[in-house]
Amino acid sequence: MAHPKHRTSKQRRNKRRTHLKTTPATLASCSNCGATVKYHTVCPECGYYRGKLAIEKEVTA
């Protein structure tokens, strides 16, 4: 079994893992207004998340 003689730095570890971050974000449609939204985020158009109002949007007239 190999035993490391030196600790692996955060920078070296993160360089090795960079290929994992190249996939684009998964998109879904908002159940309330139908806008395209990133998974697990509040809809920027209507402010709903999972069918419930999360953020009050100001009405400009």
Backbone torsions as a table, in degrees:
resi	resn	phi	psi	omega
1	MET	NA	140.4	179.2
2	ALA	-82.3	137.2	176.9
3	HIS	-119.4	121.3	-178.6
4	PRO	-69.0	135.1	178.4
5	LYS	-87.6	-24.5	-178.8
6	HIS	-131.0	150.8	178.0
7	ARG	-72.5	140.3	176.9
8	THR	-80.9	127.3	-177.5
9	SER	-72.6	160.7	179.1
10	LYS	-62.0	-39.5	-178.7
11	GLN	-64.9	-43.6	-179.9
12	ARG	-66.4	-40.6	178.2
13	ARG	-63.1	-45.0	-177.9
14	ASN	-69.0	-33.5	175.9
15	LYS	-61.6	-38.1	-179.6
16	ARG	-68.3	-29.7	-175.7
17	ARG	-95.0	5.5	-173.9
18	THR	-64.5	-29.6	-177.8
19	HIS	-67.8	-16.8	179.3
20	LEU	-74.4	-20.1	-173.9
21	LYS	-93.9	4.1	-173.5
22	THR	-82.9	-9.4	-179.5
23	THR	-75.7	137.8	179.8
24	PRO	-71.3	158.4	-179.5
25	ALA	-66.1	144.6	178.5
26	THR	-80.5	131.8	-177.8
27	LEU	-110.1	150.7	177.3
28	ALA	-138.6	170.8	176.4
29	SER	-101.9	143.2	-179.9
30	CYS	-66.4	134.3	-179.3
31	SER	-73.4	-18.7	-178.0
32	ASN	-91.1	-51.2	-174.5
33	CYS	-114.1	-14.0	177.6
34	GLY	88.1	4.9	179.4
35	ALA	-72.9	155.8	177.6
36	THR	-77.1	127.6	-174.5
37	VAL	-134.6	145.5	172.4
38	LYS	-70.2	145.0	179.0
39	TYR	-57.8	145.1	174.7
40	HIS	62.7	30.1	176.3
41	THR	-132.4	156.8	177.4
42	VAL	-72.2	141.6	179.3
43	CYS	-67.1	124.9	-179.6
44	PRO	-72.2	-19.2	-178.4
45	GLU	-79.9	-49.7	-174.0
46	CYS	-113.4	-16.6	177.9
47	GLY	85.5	13.4	180.0
48	TYR	-95.7	149.1	174.0
49	TYR	-140.4	120.7	-179.1
50	ARG	54.0	41.6	175.6
51	GLY	82.7	1.9	-179.5
52	LYS	-121.8	147.9	178.1
53	LEU	-71.6	120.9	-178.1
54	ALA	-106.3	-37.2	-177.6
55	ILE	-131.3	129.8	175.5
56	GLU	-74.3	123.8	177.9
57	LYS	-97.1	138.4	179.6
58	GLU	-78.1	138.8	177.7
59	VAL	-94.9	119.6	177.2
60	THR	-106.2	124.8	-178.2
61	ALA	-120.7	NA	NA
